[in-house]
Structure formats: structure tokens, C-alpha cells
């Protein structure tokens, strides 16, 4: 059973959102524990409790999943802001992208992404990545 209470998913494709929700359910992470934002500006507002999110519950997500090619502000720009902020820089971030360019992967990892997953999403691979990030953070028990 997961102890995770709060994930931010910044994704603009409904099919990918639905698939990720299924993967989270595999680890007992229910929909109400996953905040979904559909563009980069909204994701930053959520993270920094601005605009429509200024009243959201306090605290950082335990995991952030960013689409690399979000509308308005890219996932890479969001990642850079996360890593530059003392209050949130240690939260694990997974970049989720349709890009097959090795340069995009390298750039994300060099800027502090914990992992980079290529779309189209393979369900088992995504579940394994989520499990790995959560277990490294101590939010789910390891299966060693």
C-alpha cells in the first residue's frame, strides 16, 4: 500500500492521463491524490500556489510527472524552475515525452530530471518507473 498523498501530473493528452491514472491505481494511489494540470503555466501556478491554486493544500507533491512538450511553458522550463527553487528542488521529477531525440533526453537529465520516459506509453514500463521513483523516495515498500 502506498503512503503517497500527492502527485502532480502535467500532461495535455487525455489518453495519457487516463493510462497514468490506471498505473497509479496499481500502487494504491487514487485519483484524488493526483493533481492534473494541462499546460505548463497551470503546472507552475499549481506548484507555487498562485492564481487559481493559491488555496490548494500546502506542501509539495511527492512526485512530479511532466510532459516535455506542454502548451504555454515546456516541461524543461518547468523542470529548471523546480530545480532552482529551494522549497521544491528535491522532489523527484519524471519527464514524459514523445521525443525520440537523444538530445532532449540528455537535456532533461542534465537539468535534474530523475527519469525520462518516451511515449507512446508502455503500461508496464510506466508502472515500473513510477514504482522505482516512489520506492527510492520511501513512499512505497521495495520488492527486494
Backbone torsions as a table, in degrees:
resi	resn	phi	psi	omega
1	UNK	NA	135.8	-178.9
2	UNK	-78.7	145.1	172.6
3	UNK	-100.0	4.0	-175.7
4	UNK	-71.3	138.9	-177.9
5	UNK	-117.1	-12.5	-166.5
6	UNK	-160.0	111.8	174.5
7	UNK	-121.6	141.2	170.0
8	UNK	-105.8	125.4	176.2
9	UNK	-116.0	111.8	178.0
10	UNK	-104.7	101.0	-173.1
11	UNK	-150.9	139.4	-178.1
12	UNK	-108.4	1.5	-179.3
13	UNK	-105.4	117.5	-175.5
14	UNK	-58.2	-40.6	-179.1
15	UNK	-62.7	-39.5	178.7
16	UNK	-69.6	-37.3	176.7
17	UNK	-60.6	-46.8	-179.1
18	UNK	-62.3	-42.5	180.0
19	UNK	-65.3	-40.5	178.3
20	UNK	-65.7	-39.3	177.7
21	UNK	-60.0	-40.3	176.6
22	UNK	-62.3	-42.2	179.0
23	UNK	-63.4	-42.6	178.8
24	UNK	-62.3	-40.7	179.6
25	UNK	-59.5	-31.9	177.3
26	UNK	-56.8	-28.6	-178.7
27	UNK	-108.4	18.5	176.1
28	UNK	74.3	19.4	178.0
29	UNK	-97.6	110.2	-172.9
30	UNK	-86.9	159.1	-175.8
31	UNK	-52.2	-36.2	-178.7
32	UNK	-69.0	-12.0	177.6
33	UNK	-96.5	3.7	-178.6
34	UNK	-119.4	115.3	174.7
35	UNK	-88.6	128.1	-179.5
36	UNK	-110.9	126.1	172.0
37	UNK	-118.9	148.7	-171.7
38	UNK	-111.2	3.5	172.1
39	UNK	-153.0	166.6	-175.0
40	UNK	-65.8	-37.7	179.1
41	UNK	-64.5	-42.0	178.4
42	UNK	-64.0	-38.9	178.5
43	UNK	-61.9	-44.4	178.7
44	UNK	-66.0	-40.3	176.3
45	UNK	-59.5	-41.8	179.2
46	UNK	-63.3	-50.8	-176.7
47	UNK	-60.3	-39.9	-175.1
48	UNK	-102.3	14.4	174.4
49	UNK	51.1	56.1	179.8
50	UNK	-115.0	163.7	174.2
51	UNK	52.1	-127.2	-176.1
52	UNK	-66.5	-11.4	-178.2
53	UNK	-105.0	8.5	-177.5
54	UNK	-64.0	-20.9	179.9
55	UNK	-99.8	2.9	-179.4
56	UNK	-64.3	160.6	-179.3
57	UNK	-57.3	147.4	-179.2
58	UNK	-70.6	160.6	175.8
59	UNK	105.8	156.7	179.1
60	UNK	-89.2	154.3	170.8
61	UNK	-64.2	154.9	175.3
62	UNK	-84.0	-15.4	178.9
63	UNK	-153.6	139.9	176.5
64	UNK	-122.9	129.6	176.1
65	UNK	-117.7	121.1	-175.5
66	UNK	-118.8	128.1	167.0
67	UNK	-70.2	136.3	-178.9
68	UNK	-68.6	-36.4	-174.0
69	UNK	-106.9	56.0	176.6
70	UNK	-73.9	148.8	172.4
71	UNK	-65.1	155.1	175.0
72	UNK	73.6	-59.3	179.3
73	UNK	-135.8	129.9	-175.3
74	UNK	-72.6	160.2	176.3
75	UNK	-60.4	-35.3	178.6
76	UNK	-65.0	-41.5	177.5
77	UNK	-64.0	-39.7	177.5
78	UNK	-63.8	-45.2	178.4
79	UNK	-55.8	-44.6	179.6
80	UNK	-61.6	-41.2	178.5
81	UNK	-66.5	-38.4	178.2
82	UNK	-62.1	-49.1	-176.0
83	UNK	-69.9	-19.3	178.6
84	UNK	-88.5	-9.1	-175.7
85	UNK	-101.1	121.2	-178.1
86	UNK	-57.8	-32.8	-175.6
87	UNK	-76.9	-16.7	-173.8
88	UNK	-133.2	-3.8	-170.7
89	UNK	-61.6	-20.1	-177.8
90	UNK	-93.2	1.5	178.7
91	UNK	-72.9	130.9	177.1
92	UNK	-61.4	137.2	179.6
93	UNK	-127.2	128.2	174.2
94	UNK	-110.7	128.1	174.8
95	UNK	-93.1	135.5	-175.1
96	UNK	-124.5	115.0	-170.2
97	UNK	-146.0	152.7	173.3
98	UNK	-87.2	-3.3	-177.4
99	UNK	-70.9	130.5	175.2
100	UNK	-100.4	4.3	-178.6
101	UNK	-77.2	123.1	179.6
102	UNK	-59.2	-31.7	179.2
103	UNK	-60.6	-39.0	178.2
104	UNK	-64.3	-43.5	178.4
105	UNK	-62.1	-49.5	-179.7
106	UNK	-59.3	-44.0	-179.1
107	UNK	-62.0	-43.8	179.3
108	UNK	-63.3	-46.0	-178.8
109	UNK	-67.6	-38.7	177.6
110	UNK	-65.1	-27.0	179.8
111	UNK	-93.0	9.0	170.8
112	UNK	107.1	7.0	175.3
113	UNK	-65.3	141.6	176.9
114	UNK	-80.8	-26.7	178.6
115	UNK	-158.8	163.6	-179.5
116	UNK	-137.3	118.3	-178.8
117	UNK	-114.7	134.0	-178.4
118	UNK	-96.1	133.3	172.3
119	UNK	-80.1	155.3	3.2
120	UNK	-71.2	145.7	-174.5
121	UNK	-68.3	128.5	171.2
122	UNK	-98.2	117.1	-169.4
123	UNK	-52.6	-50.6	-177.8
124	UNK	-63.9	-38.9	178.8
125	UNK	-64.6	-41.2	178.6
126	UNK	-65.3	-43.9	177.8
127	UNK	-58.2	-43.1	179.6
128	UNK	-63.8	-39.6	178.3
129	UNK	-65.3	-46.4	178.6
130	UNK	-59.2	-46.2	-179.9
131	UNK	-60.2	-44.3	-179.1
132	UNK	-60.9	-47.6	179.6
133	UNK	-61.7	-43.1	-177.4
134	UNK	-71.0	-38.0	-179.6
135	UNK	-72.3	-35.9	176.2
136	UNK	-62.8	-31.1	179.0
137	UNK	-87.0	-1.8	-179.7
138	UNK	76.1	18.3	-176.6
139	UNK	-92.9	-14.9	169.8
140	UNK	-136.3	150.9	179.4
141	UNK	-69.2	147.0	177.1
142	UNK	-75.6	151.8	176.2
143	UNK	-105.3	49.2	-177.2
144	UNK	-77.2	NA	NA
